[in-house]
């Protein structure tokens, strides 16, 4: 729709329409834009708590509706982080590789059978990782 094609290959970088991309590198949570995804597989209360914790930490929180696109936007620096309390592997794996190749940080999404059952996801600039782990409660190893 936007004529944008994201791609990455392990060890060879991340690209948008053939041009290299990088995460924003932002370190200050008070200037960060974090997308908080929500899954219908969970009750709304944990999502509301997640958003509240992010706001208390100082982040600007948004919801755009596509976890896959949110991950791509972290990779190219349009947003600084993406988190969701449960996402399936088919919605996340390509985005995680793109973020890692763009210099970003991700939790270990595949831990505890994440490939088959899904897991919480946190992807961000490396500089925000520790702060966002604390704010979201999404562990490095779910």
N, CA, C and O atoms as a GROMACS GRO file, in nm:
protein
  568
    1UNK      N    1   0.082  -0.118   0.000
    1UNK     CA    2   0.000   0.000   0.000
    1UNK      C    3   0.087   0.126   0.000
    1UNK      O    4   0.055   0.224  -0.067
    2UNK      N    5   0.198   0.122   0.075
    2UNK     CA    6   0.289   0.237   0.081
    2UNK      C    7   0.410   0.219  -0.010
    2UNK      O    8   0.500   0.302  -0.011
    3UNK      N    9   0.410   0.110  -0.085
    3UNK     CA   10   0.523   0.079  -0.174
    3UNK      C   11   0.652   0.068  -0.094
    3UNK      O   12   0.755   0.123  -0.132
    4UNK      N   13   0.645  -0.004   0.018
    4UNK     CA   14   0.761  -0.025   0.104
    4UNK      C   15   0.786  -0.174   0.119
    4UNK      O   16   0.694  -0.251   0.151
    5UNK      N   17   0.910  -0.214   0.096
    5UNK     CA   18   0.949  -0.353   0.113
    5UNK      C   19   1.066  -0.359   0.209
    5UNK      O   20   1.175  -0.310   0.179
    6UNK      N   21   1.042  -0.420   0.325
    6UNK     CA   22   1.147  -0.440   0.425
    6UNK      C   23   1.211  -0.575   0.402
    6UNK      O   24   1.142  -0.672   0.370
    7UNK      N   25   1.343  -0.583   0.418
    7UNK     CA   26   1.409  -0.712   0.408
    7UNK      C   27   1.537  -0.709   0.490
    7UNK      O   28   1.594  -0.604   0.518
    8UNK      N   29   1.580  -0.830   0.526
    8UNK     CA   30   1.705  -0.845   0.601
    8UNK      C   31   1.758  -0.984   0.576
    8UNK      O   32   1.685  -1.077   0.543
    9UNK      N   33   1.889  -0.995   0.593
    9UNK     CA   34   1.954  -1.125   0.590
    9UNK      C   35   2.055  -1.125   0.703
    9UNK      O   36   2.134  -1.031   0.718
   10UNK      N   37   2.052  -1.231   0.784
   10UNK     CA   38   2.140  -1.236   0.901
   10UNK      C   39   2.284  -1.206   0.860
   10UNK      O   40   2.341  -1.269   0.772
   11UNK      N   41   2.341  -1.106   0.931
   11UNK     CA   42   2.479  -1.068   0.907
   11UNK      C   43   2.501  -0.974   0.790
   11UNK      O   44   2.614  -0.934   0.762
   12UNK      N   45   2.392  -0.940   0.720
   12UNK     CA   46   2.407  -0.855   0.601
   12UNK      C   47   2.329  -0.725   0.608
   12UNK      O   48   2.328  -0.649   0.511
   13UNK      N   49   2.262  -0.698   0.721
   13UNK     CA   50   2.192  -0.571   0.738
   13UNK      C   51   2.044  -0.579   0.707
   13UNK      O   52   1.991  -0.682   0.665
   14UNK      N   53   1.977  -0.464   0.731
   14UNK     CA   54   1.834  -0.450   0.708
   14UNK      C   55   1.813  -0.337   0.608
   14UNK      O   56   1.889  -0.241   0.603
   15UNK      N   57   1.706  -0.352   0.528
   15UNK     CA   58   1.685  -0.258   0.418
   15UNK      C   59   1.537  -0.226   0.400
   15UNK      O   60   1.451  -0.310   0.426
   16UNK      N   61   1.510  -0.106   0.355
   16UNK     CA   62   1.377  -0.064   0.313
   16UNK      C   63   1.391  -0.017   0.169
   16UNK      O   64   1.462   0.079   0.140
   17UNK      N   65   1.322  -0.085   0.079
   17UNK     CA   66   1.332  -0.056  -0.064
   17UNK      C   67   1.476  -0.051  -0.112
   17UNK      O   68   1.514   0.033  -0.194
   18UNK      N   69   1.557  -0.143  -0.058
   18UNK     CA   70   1.696  -0.156  -0.100
   18UNK      C   71   1.795  -0.063  -0.032
   18UNK      O   72   1.915  -0.075  -0.054
   19UNK      N   73   1.747   0.029   0.051
   19UNK     CA   74   1.835   0.122   0.122
   19UNK      C   75   1.852   0.077   0.267
   19UNK      O   76   1.756   0.033   0.329
   20UNK      N   77   1.973   0.088   0.322
   20UNK     CA   78   1.997   0.044   0.460
   20UNK      C   79   1.914   0.124   0.560
   20UNK      O   80   1.892   0.244   0.543
   21UNK      N   81   1.869   0.055   0.664
   21UNK     CA   82   1.794   0.121   0.771
   21UNK      C   83   1.859   0.091   0.906
   21UNK      O   84   1.931  -0.008   0.921
   22UNK      N   85   1.833   0.178   1.004
   22UNK     CA   86   1.882   0.163   1.141
   22UNK      C   87   1.771   0.205   1.237
   22UNK      O   88   1.684   0.285   1.203
   23UNK      N   89   1.776   0.149   1.357
   23UNK     CA   90   1.684   0.193   1.462
   23UNK      C   91   1.719   0.336   1.499
   23UNK      O   92   1.823   0.388   1.459
   24UNK      N   93   1.632   0.400   1.574
   24UNK     CA   94   1.650   0.542   1.605
   24UNK      C   95   1.769   0.570   1.696
   24UNK      O   96   1.827   0.679   1.689
   25UNK      N   97   1.807   0.474   1.780
   25UNK     CA   98   1.916   0.497   1.874
   25UNK      C   99   1.874   0.578   1.996
   25UNK      O  100   1.959   0.613   2.077
   26UNK      N  101   1.747   0.608   2.010
   26UNK     CA  102   1.698   0.689   2.121
   26UNK      C  103   1.723   0.619   2.254
   26UNK      O  104   1.702   0.498   2.266
   27UNK      N  105   1.767   0.696   2.353
   27UNK     CA  106   1.796   0.640   2.485
   27UNK      C  107   1.704   0.692   2.595
   27UNK      O  108   1.696   0.630   2.702
   28UNK      N  109   1.635   0.801   2.573
   28UNK     CA  110   1.554   0.866   2.677
   28UNK      C  111   1.408   0.824   2.663
   28UNK      O  112   1.341   0.861   2.566
   29UNK      N  113   1.359   0.748   2.758
   29UNK     CA  114   1.221   0.700   2.755
   29UNK      C  115   1.121   0.816   2.746
   29UNK      O  116   1.012   0.799   2.692
   30UNK      N  117   1.157   0.931   2.799
   30UNK     CA  118   1.066   1.046   2.798
   30UNK      C  119   1.048   1.105   2.658
   30UNK      O  120   0.957   1.186   2.636
   31UNK      N  121   1.132   1.067   2.565
   31UNK     CA  122   1.120   1.112   2.426
   31UNK      C  123   1.077   0.998   2.334
   31UNK      O  124   1.062   1.018   2.213
   32UNK      N  125   1.056   0.880   2.389
   32UNK     CA  126   1.030   0.760   2.309
   32UNK      C  127   0.884   0.747   2.268
   32UNK      O  128   0.793   0.785   2.342
   33UNK      N  129   0.865   0.693   2.149
   33UNK     CA  130   0.733   0.650   2.104
   33UNK      C  131   0.733   0.498   2.104
   33UNK      O  132   0.814   0.434   2.035
   34UNK      N  133   0.642   0.442   2.181
   34UNK     CA  134   0.632   0.297   2.196
   34UNK      C  135   0.495   0.254   2.146
   34UNK      O  136   0.392   0.308   2.187
   35UNK      N  137   0.495   0.156   2.057
   35UNK     CA  138   0.368   0.098   2.015
   35UNK      C  139   0.339  -0.021   2.104
   35UNK      O  140   0.422  -0.110   2.120
   36UNK      N  141   0.219  -0.022   2.161
   36UNK     CA  142   0.176  -0.132   2.247
   36UNK      C  143   0.069  -0.210   2.174
   36UNK      O  144  -0.044  -0.164   2.159
   37UNK      N  145   0.105  -0.328   2.129
   37UNK     CA  146   0.010  -0.414   2.061
   37UNK      C  147  -0.081  -0.484   2.160
   37UNK      O  148  -0.046  -0.499   2.277
   38UNK      N  149  -0.197  -0.527   2.113
   38UNK     CA  150  -0.293  -0.596   2.198
   38UNK      C  151  -0.346  -0.717   2.124
   38UNK      O  152  -0.382  -0.709   2.006
   39UNK      N  153  -0.352  -0.828   2.193
   39UNK     CA  154  -0.401  -0.952   2.137
   39UNK      C  155  -0.538  -0.984   2.196
   39UNK      O  156  -0.560  -0.969   2.316
   40UNK      N  157  -0.629  -1.028   2.112
   40UNK     CA  158  -0.761  -1.068   2.160
   40UNK      C  159  -0.755  -1.197   2.240
   40UNK      O  160  -0.854  -1.237   2.301
   41UNK      N  161  -0.638  -1.263   2.241
   41UNK     CA  162  -0.622  -1.385   2.321
   41UNK      C  163  -0.607  -1.354   2.470
   41UNK      O  164  -0.609  -1.445   2.553
   42UNK      N  165  -0.592  -1.227   2.503
   42UNK     CA  166  -0.577  -1.185   2.643
   42UNK      C  167  -0.691  -1.092   2.681
   42UNK      O  168  -0.749  -1.024   2.596
   43UNK      N  169  -0.722  -1.089   2.809
   43UNK     CA  170  -0.820  -0.992   2.859
   43UNK      C  171  -0.762  -0.851   2.841
   43UNK      O  172  -0.641  -0.835   2.826
   44UNK      N  173  -0.848  -0.752   2.843
   44UNK     CA  174  -0.800  -0.615   2.820
   44UNK      C  175  -0.724  -0.557   2.939
   44UNK      O  176  -0.642  -0.466   2.920
   45UNK      N  177  -0.747  -0.606   3.060
   45UNK     CA  178  -0.682  -0.550   3.179
   45UNK      C  179  -0.528  -0.552   3.173
   45UNK      O  180  -0.466  -0.450   3.203
   46UNK      N  181  -0.464  -0.663   3.135
   46UNK     CA  182  -0.317  -0.661   3.126
   46UNK      C  183  -0.265  -0.558   3.026
   46UNK      O  184  -0.161  -0.497   3.048
   47UNK      N  185  -0.338  -0.540   2.915
   47UNK     CA  186  -0.298  -0.440   2.815
   47UNK      C  187  -0.308  -0.299   2.874
   47UNK      O  188  -0.217  -0.218   2.856
   48UNK      N  189  -0.418  -0.271   2.943
   48UNK     CA  190  -0.435  -0.139   3.004
   48UNK      C  191  -0.324  -0.114   3.107
   48UNK      O  192  -0.271  -0.003   3.114
   49UNK      N  193  -0.291  -0.215   3.184
   49UNK     CA  194  -0.181  -0.201   3.282
   49UNK      C  195  -0.048  -0.175   3.212
   49UNK      O  196   0.031  -0.093   3.258
   50UNK      N  197  -0.024  -0.245   3.102
   50UNK     CA  198   0.099  -0.225   3.024
   50UNK      C  199   0.109  -0.080   2.977
   50UNK      O  200   0.213  -0.016   2.993
   51UNK      N  201   0.002  -0.029   2.920
   51UNK     CA  202   0.002   0.110   2.871
   51UNK      C  203   0.022   0.206   2.987
   51UNK      O  204   0.097   0.302   2.976
   52UNK      N  205  -0.045   0.181   3.099
   52UNK     CA  206  -0.028   0.269   3.216
   52UNK      C  207   0.117   0.269   3.263
   52UNK      O  208   0.171   0.376   3.293
   53UNK      N  209   0.180   0.153   3.270
   53UNK     CA  210   0.321   0.146   3.313
   53UNK      C  211   0.413   0.221   3.216
   53UNK      O  212   0.508   0.287   3.260
   54UNK      N  213   0.386   0.211   3.088
   54UNK     CA  214   0.467   0.283   2.990
   54UNK      C  215   0.449   0.434   3.006
   54UNK      O  216   0.546   0.510   2.997
   55UNK      N  217   0.326   0.478   3.028
   55UNK     CA  218   0.300   0.621   3.048
   55UNK      C  219   0.368   0.672   3.174
   55UNK      O  220   0.426   0.780   3.174
   56UNK      N  221   0.360   0.594   3.283
   56UNK     CA  222   0.425   0.633   3.408
   56UNK      C  223   0.577   0.645   3.387
   56UNK      O  224   0.641   0.733   3.446
   57UNK      N  225   0.633   0.558   3.304
   57UNK     CA  226   0.777   0.563   3.276
   57UNK      C  227   0.813   0.685   3.191
   57UNK      O  228   0.930   0.723   3.183
   58UNK      N  229   0.713   0.746   3.127
   58UNK     CA  230   0.737   0.867   3.049
   58UNK      C  231   0.726   0.852   2.899
   58UNK      O  232   0.749   0.948   2.826
   59UNK      N  233   0.690   0.732   2.850
   59UNK     CA  234   0.684   0.709   2.707
   59UNK      C  235   0.556   0.764   2.645
   59UNK      O  236   0.452   0.774   2.711
   60UNK      N  237   0.564   0.799   2.518
   60UNK     CA  238   0.447   0.827   2.437
   60UNK      C  239   0.401   0.693   2.383
   60UNK      O  240   0.479   0.623   2.319
   61UNK      N  241   0.276   0.655   2.407
   61UNK     CA  242   0.226   0.524   2.367
   61UNK      C  243   0.125   0.540   2.255
   61UNK      O  244   0.039   0.628   2.258
   62UNK      N  245   0.137   0.453   2.156
   62UNK     CA  246   0.043   0.455   2.044
   62UNK      C  247  -0.003   0.312   2.015
   62UNK      O  248   0.057   0.216   2.062
   63UNK      N  249  -0.108   0.301   1.938
   63UNK     CA  250  -0.161   0.173   1.894
   63UNK      C  251  -0.202   0.188   1.749
   63UNK      O  252  -0.295   0.262   1.718
   64UNK      N  253  -0.133   0.118   1.659
   64UNK     CA  254  -0.162   0.131   1.517
   64UNK      C  255  -0.233   0.010   1.459
   64UNK      O  256  -0.295   0.021   1.354
   65UNK      N  257  -0.227  -0.105   1.525
   65UNK     CA  258  -0.307  -0.218   1.482
   65UNK      C  259  -0.235  -0.330   1.409
   65UNK      O  260  -0.298  -0.432   1.379
   66UNK      N  261  -0.107  -0.316   1.378
   66UNK     CA  262  -0.035  -0.423   1.310
   66UNK      C  263   0.099  -0.445   1.379
   66UNK      O  264   0.188  -0.361   1.371
   67UNK      N  265   0.111  -0.558   1.446
   67UNK     CA  266   0.237  -0.591   1.513
   67UNK      C  267   0.352  -0.603   1.414
   67UNK      O  268   0.462  -0.556   1.441
   68UNK      N  269   0.326  -0.664   1.302
   68UNK     CA  270   0.430  -0.682   1.200
   68UNK      C  271   0.480  -0.547   1.151
   68UNK      O  272   0.601  -0.526   1.139
   69UNK      N  273   0.390  -0.456   1.122
   69UNK     CA  274   0.430  -0.324   1.075
   69UNK      C  275   0.496  -0.244   1.188
   69UNK      O  276   0.590  -0.169   1.163
   70UNK      N  277   0.448  -0.260   1.310
   70UNK     CA  278   0.511  -0.194   1.424
   70UNK      C  279   0.657  -0.235   1.439
   70UNK      O  280   0.743  -0.152   1.467
   71UNK      N  281   0.685  -0.363   1.421
   71UNK     CA  282   0.823  -0.411   1.428
   71UNK      C  283   0.908  -0.350   1.317
   71UNK      O  284   1.022  -0.310   1.340
   72UNK      N  285   0.852  -0.342   1.196
   72UNK     CA  286   0.925  -0.280   1.085
   72UNK      C  287   0.956  -0.134   1.116
   72UNK      O  288   1.064  -0.085   1.084
   73UNK      N  289   0.861  -0.066   1.177
   73UNK     CA  290   0.881   0.076   1.209
   73UNK      C  291   0.987   0.097   1.318
   73UNK      O  292   1.053   0.201   1.320
   74UNK      N  293   1.004   0.000   1.407
   74UNK     CA  294   1.115   0.007   1.501
   74UNK      C  295   1.247  -0.003   1.425
   74UNK      O  296   1.341   0.071   1.452
   75UNK      N  297   1.252  -0.095   1.330
   75UNK     CA  298   1.375  -0.117   1.254
   75UNK      C  299   1.419   0.006   1.178
   75UNK      O  300   1.538   0.034   1.168
   76UNK      N  301   1.323   0.082   1.123
   76UNK     CA  302   1.364   0.198   1.044
   76UNK      C  303   1.358   0.329   1.122
   76UNK      O  304   1.370   0.437   1.064
   77UNK      N  305   1.338   0.320   1.253
   77UNK     CA  306   1.346   0.438   1.338
   77UNK      C  307   1.224   0.527   1.340
   77UNK      O  308   1.230   0.638   1.393
   78UNK      N  309   1.113   0.482   1.283
   78UNK     CA  310   0.990   0.563   1.288
   78UNK      C  311   0.931   0.565   1.428
   78UNK      O  312   0.876   0.666   1.473
   79UNK      N  313   0.944   0.452   1.498
   79UNK     CA  314   0.910   0.445   1.640
   79UNK      C  315   1.029   0.383   1.711
   79UNK      O  316   1.118   0.327   1.647
   80UNK      N  317   1.031   0.393   1.842
   80UNK     CA  318   1.148   0.352   1.919
   80UNK      C  319   1.135   0.214   1.982
   80UNK      O  320   1.234   0.152   2.019
   81UNK      N  321   1.011   0.165   1.994
   81UNK     CA  322   0.990   0.034   2.056
   81UNK      C  323   0.854  -0.021   2.018
   81UNK      O  324   0.761   0.053   1.985
   82UNK      N  325   0.845  -0.154   2.023
   82UNK     CA  326   0.719  -0.224   2.006
   82UNK      C  327   0.710  -0.330   2.114
   82UNK      O  328   0.808  -0.400   2.141
   83UNK      N  329   0.593  -0.341   2.179
   83UNK     CA  330   0.575  -0.446   2.279
   83UNK      C  331   0.434  -0.501   2.267
   83UNK      O  332   0.341  -0.432   2.227
   84UNK      N  333   0.421  -0.628   2.302
   84UNK     CA  334   0.291  -0.694   2.302
   84UNK      C  335   0.299  -0.811   2.399
   84UNK      O  336   0.401  -0.879   2.404
   85UNK      N  337   0.194  -0.834   2.474
   85UNK     CA  338   0.196  -0.939   2.576
   85UNK      C  339   0.181  -1.078   2.517
   85UNK      O  340   0.217  -1.176   2.582
   86UNK      N  341   0.130  -1.090   2.395
   86UNK     CA  342   0.128  -1.218   2.324
   86UNK      C  343   0.115  -1.192   2.175
   86UNK      O  344   0.025  -1.120   2.131
   87UNK      N  345   0.206  -1.251   2.099
   87UNK     CA  346   0.201  -1.243   1.953
   87UNK      C  347   0.246  -1.379   1.900
   87UNK      O  348   0.327  -1.447   1.964
   88UNK      N  349   0.194  -1.418   1.786
   88UNK     CA  350   0.233  -1.546   1.727
   88UNK      C  351   0.361  -1.530   1.647
   88UNK      O  352   0.393  -1.422   1.599
   89UNK      N  353   0.434  -1.640   1.633
   89UNK     CA  354   0.563  -1.636   1.565
   89UNK      C  355   0.550  -1.590   1.420
   89UNK      O  356   0.637  -1.518   1.371
   90UNK      N  357   0.445  -1.630   1.350
   90UNK     CA  358   0.431  -1.592   1.210
   90UNK      C  359   0.410  -1.443   1.193
   90UNK      O  360   0.431  -1.390   1.083
   91UNK      N  361   0.370  -1.373   1.297
   91UNK     CA  362   0.356  -1.228   1.291
   91UNK      C  363   0.483  -1.155   1.334
   91UNK      O  364   0.494  -1.034   1.315
   92UNK      N  365   0.579  -1.228   1.392
   92UNK     CA  366   0.692  -1.161   1.456
   92UNK      C  367   0.830  -1.195   1.403
   92UNK      O  368   0.918  -1.108   1.404
   93UNK      N  369   0.853  -1.315   1.358
   93UNK     CA  370   0.990  -1.360   1.332
   93UNK      C  371   1.065  -1.277   1.228
   93UNK      O  372   1.181  -1.241   1.250
   94UNK      N  373   1.003  -1.246   1.117
   94UNK     CA  374   1.072  -1.164   1.015
   94UNK      C  375   1.105  -1.027   1.072
   94UNK      O  376   1.214  -0.976   1.049
   95UNK      N  377   1.011  -0.967   1.144
   95UNK     CA  378   1.035  -0.836   1.204
   95UNK      C  379   1.148  -0.837   1.304
   95UNK      O  380   1.225  -0.741   1.312
   96UNK      N  381   1.159  -0.944   1.381
   96UNK     CA  382   1.269  -0.954   1.479
   96UNK      C  383   1.404  -0.956   1.410
   96UNK      O  384   1.498  -0.890   1.455
   97UNK      N  385   1.416  -1.031   1.302
   97UNK     CA  386   1.542  -1.034   1.228
   97UNK      C  387   1.573  -0.896   1.169
   97UNK      O  388   1.687  -0.850   1.175
   98UNK      N  389   1.473  -0.831   1.112
   98UNK     CA  390   1.494  -0.699   1.054
   98UNK      C  391   1.542  -0.601   1.161
   98UNK      O  392   1.633  -0.522   1.136
   99UNK      N  393   1.481  -0.606   1.281
   99UNK     CA  394   1.523  -0.517   1.390
   99UNK      C  395   1.666  -0.547   1.432
   99UNK      O  396   1.747  -0.456   1.448
  100UNK      N  397   1.698  -0.673   1.452
  100UNK     CA  398   1.834  -0.709   1.494
  100UNK      C  399   1.937  -0.662   1.390
  100UNK      O  400   2.042  -0.611   1.427
  101UNK      N  401   1.906  -0.680   1.264
  101UNK     CA  402   1.998  -0.638   1.158
  101UNK      C  403   2.006  -0.486   1.144
  101UNK      O  404   2.102  -0.433   1.089
  102UNK      N  405   1.904  -0.417   1.194
  102UNK     CA  406   1.904  -0.270   1.191
  102UNK      C  407   1.966  -0.212   1.318
  102UNK      O  408   1.962  -0.090   1.339
  103UNK      N  409   2.025  -0.297   1.401
  103UNK     CA  410   2.093  -0.250   1.522
  103UNK      C  411   2.006  -0.244   1.645
  103UNK      O  412   2.047  -0.188   1.746
  104UNK      N  413   1.887  -0.302   1.640
  104UNK     CA  414   1.796  -0.300   1.754
  104UNK      C  415   1.815  -0.416   1.849
  104UNK      O  416   1.898  -0.504   1.826
  105UNK      N  417   1.736  -0.415   1.956
  105UNK     CA  418   1.739  -0.518   2.060
  105UNK      C  419   1.603  -0.584   2.063
  105UNK      O  420   1.500  -0.518   2.046
  106UNK      N  421   1.601  -0.717   2.085
  106UNK     CA  422   1.476  -0.790   2.103
  106UNK      C  423   1.490  -0.889   2.218
  106UNK      O  424   1.599  -0.938   2.247
  107UNK      N  425   1.378  -0.917   2.283
  107UNK     CA  426   1.381  -1.023   2.384
  107UNK      C  427   1.393  -1.158   2.312
  107UNK      O  428   1.383  -1.165   2.190
  108UNK      N  429   1.415  -1.262   2.388
  108UNK     CA  430   1.428  -1.396   2.331
  108UNK      C  431   1.288  -1.452   2.306
  108UNK      O  432   1.235  -1.529   2.386
  109UNK      N  433   1.231  -1.412   2.196
  109UNK     CA  434   1.093  -1.448   2.164
  109UNK      C  435   1.072  -1.598   2.153
  109UNK      O  436   0.963  -1.647   2.185
  110UNK      N  437   1.172  -1.672   2.110
  110UNK     CA  438   1.154  -1.815   2.088
  110UNK      C  439   1.163  -1.900   2.215
  110UNK      O  440   1.140  -2.021   2.209
  111UNK      N  441   1.196  -1.840   2.329
  111UNK     CA  442   1.205  -1.915   2.455
  111UNK      C  443   1.071  -1.982   2.486
  111UNK      O  444   0.965  -1.935   2.445
  112UNK      N  445   1.079  -2.091   2.558
  112UNK     CA  446   0.959  -2.162   2.606
  112UNK      C  447   0.858  -2.190   2.495
  112UNK      O  448   0.739  -2.164   2.511
  113UNK      N  449   0.905  -2.244   2.384
  113UNK     CA  450   0.818  -2.286   2.274
  113UNK      C  451   0.745  -2.171   2.206
  113UNK      O  452   0.633  -2.186   2.159
  114UNK      N  453   0.811  -2.055   2.200
  114UNK     CA  454   0.752  -1.938   2.134
  114UNK      C  455   0.721  -1.962   1.987
  114UNK      O  456   0.629  -1.900   1.933
  115UNK      N  457   0.796  -2.049   1.922
  115UNK     CA  458   0.772  -2.076   1.781
  115UNK      C  459   0.632  -2.132   1.760
  115UNK      O  460   0.562  -2.090   1.668
  116UNK      N  461   0.592  -2.226   1.844
  116UNK     CA  462   0.461  -2.289   1.826
  116UNK      C  463   0.348  -2.218   1.900
  116UNK      O  464   0.235  -2.213   1.851
  117UNK      N  465   0.378  -2.162   2.018
  117UNK     CA  466   0.272  -2.107   2.102
  117UNK      C  467   0.268  -1.955   2.109
  117UNK      O  468   0.174  -1.898   2.165
  118UNK      N  469   0.369  -1.887   2.053
  118UNK     CA  470   0.375  -1.742   2.066
  118UNK      C  471   0.430  -1.703   2.201
  118UNK      O  472   0.450  -1.788   2.287
  119UNK      N  473   0.456  -1.575   2.219
  119UNK     CA  474   0.517  -1.524   2.342
  119UNK      C  475   0.496  -1.374   2.350
  119UNK      O  476   0.449  -1.311   2.256
  120UNK      N  477   0.531  -1.316   2.465
  120UNK     CA  478   0.540  -1.170   2.470
  120UNK      C  479   0.657  -1.125   2.383
  120UNK      O  480   0.752  -1.200   2.360
  121UNK      N  481   0.648  -1.003   2.334
  121UNK     CA  482   0.755  -0.950   2.249
  121UNK      C  483   0.790  -0.809   2.294
  121UNK      O  484   0.702  -0.728   2.327
  122UNK      N  485   0.917  -0.781   2.293
  122UNK     CA  486   0.969  -0.647   2.320
  122UNK      C  487   1.083  -0.624   2.224
  122UNK      O  488   1.179  -0.701   2.221
  123UNK      N  489   1.074  -0.519   2.146
  123UNK     CA  490   1.177  -0.484   2.049
  123UNK      C  491   1.198  -0.333   2.055
  123UNK      O  492   1.101  -0.257   2.056
  124UNK      N  493   1.324  -0.290   2.059
  124UNK     CA  494   1.351  -0.148   2.080
  124UNK      C  495   1.496  -0.114   2.045
  124UNK      O  496   1.572  -0.199   2.000
  125UNK      N  497   1.530   0.010   2.068
  125UNK     CA  498   1.670   0.048   2.058
  125UNK      C  499   1.743  -0.018   2.174
  125UNK      O  500   1.684  -0.036   2.281
  126UNK      N  501   1.870  -0.055   2.157
  126UNK     CA  502   1.943  -0.116   2.268
  126UNK      C  503   1.948  -0.026   2.391
  126UNK      O  504   1.951  -0.073   2.504
  127UNK      N  505   1.948   0.103   2.367
  127UNK     CA  506   1.957   0.200   2.476
  127UNK      C  507   1.833   0.203   2.564
  127UNK      O  508   1.840   0.242   2.680
  128UNK      N  509   1.718   0.162   2.511
  128UNK     CA  510   1.593   0.161   2.587
  128UNK      C  511   1.560   0.026   2.649
  128UNK      O  512   1.465   0.016   2.726
  129UNK      N  513   1.635  -0.078   2.616
  129UNK     CA  514   1.598  -0.215   2.654
  129UNK      C  515   1.578  -0.231   2.805
  129UNK      O  516   1.473  -0.279   2.846
  130UNK      N  517   1.673  -0.192   2.885
  130UNK     CA  518   1.662  -0.213   3.029
  130UNK      C  519   1.542  -0.139   3.087
  130UNK      O  520   1.468  -0.194   3.170
  131UNK      N  521   1.522  -0.016   3.045
  131UNK     CA  522   1.409   0.064   3.095
  131UNK      C  523   1.277   0.002   3.055
  131UNK      O  524   1.184  -0.003   3.135
  132UNK      N  525   1.268  -0.047   2.931
  132UNK     CA  526   1.142  -0.104   2.884
  132UNK      C  527   1.115  -0.243   2.942
  132UNK      O  528   0.999  -0.278   2.963
  133UNK      N  529   1.218  -0.320   2.969
  133UNK     CA  530   1.198  -0.447   3.039
  133UNK      C  531   1.133  -0.420   3.174
  133UNK      O  532   1.039  -0.489   3.214
  134UNK      N  533   1.185  -0.320   3.244
  134UNK     CA  534   1.130  -0.285   3.376
  134UNK      C  535   0.986  -0.231   3.364
  134UNK      O  536   0.900  -0.267   3.444
  135UNK      N  537   0.961  -0.146   3.267
  135UNK     CA  538   0.828  -0.084   3.254
  135UNK      C  539   0.722  -0.180   3.206
  135UNK      O  540   0.608  -0.172   3.251
  136UNK      N  541   0.757  -0.270   3.115
  136UNK     CA  542   0.657  -0.360   3.056
  136UNK      C  543   0.641  -0.490   3.133
  136UNK      O  544   0.537  -0.555   3.126
  137UNK      N  545   0.744  -0.528   3.205
  137UNK     CA  546   0.742  -0.659   3.270
  137UNK      C  547   0.770  -0.773   3.172
  137UNK      O  548   0.763  -0.890   3.210
  138UNK      N  549   0.802  -0.740   3.047
  138UNK     CA  550   0.834  -0.841   2.948
  138UNK      C  551   0.983  -0.875   2.966
  138UNK      O  552   1.070  -0.793   2.939
  139UNK      N  553   1.008  -0.995   3.009
  139UNK     CA  554   1.145  -1.037   3.042
  139UNK      C  555   1.226  -1.061   2.916
  139UNK      O  556   1.171  -1.086   2.808
  140UNK      N  557   1.356  -1.053   2.932
  140UNK     CA  558   1.448  -1.085   2.821
  140UNK      C  559   1.425  -1.228   2.776
  140UNK      O  560   1.432  -1.258   2.656
  141UNK      N  561   1.398  -1.316   2.871
  141UNK     CA  562   1.365  -1.458   2.845
  141UNK      C  563   1.224  -1.480   2.896
  141UNK      O  564   1.206  -1.504   3.016
  142UNK      N  565   1.122  -1.474   2.808
  142UNK     CA  566   0.983  -1.492   2.857
  142UNK      C  567   0.963  -1.623   2.930
  142UNK      O  568   0.852  -1.651   2.976
   0.00000   0.00000   0.00000
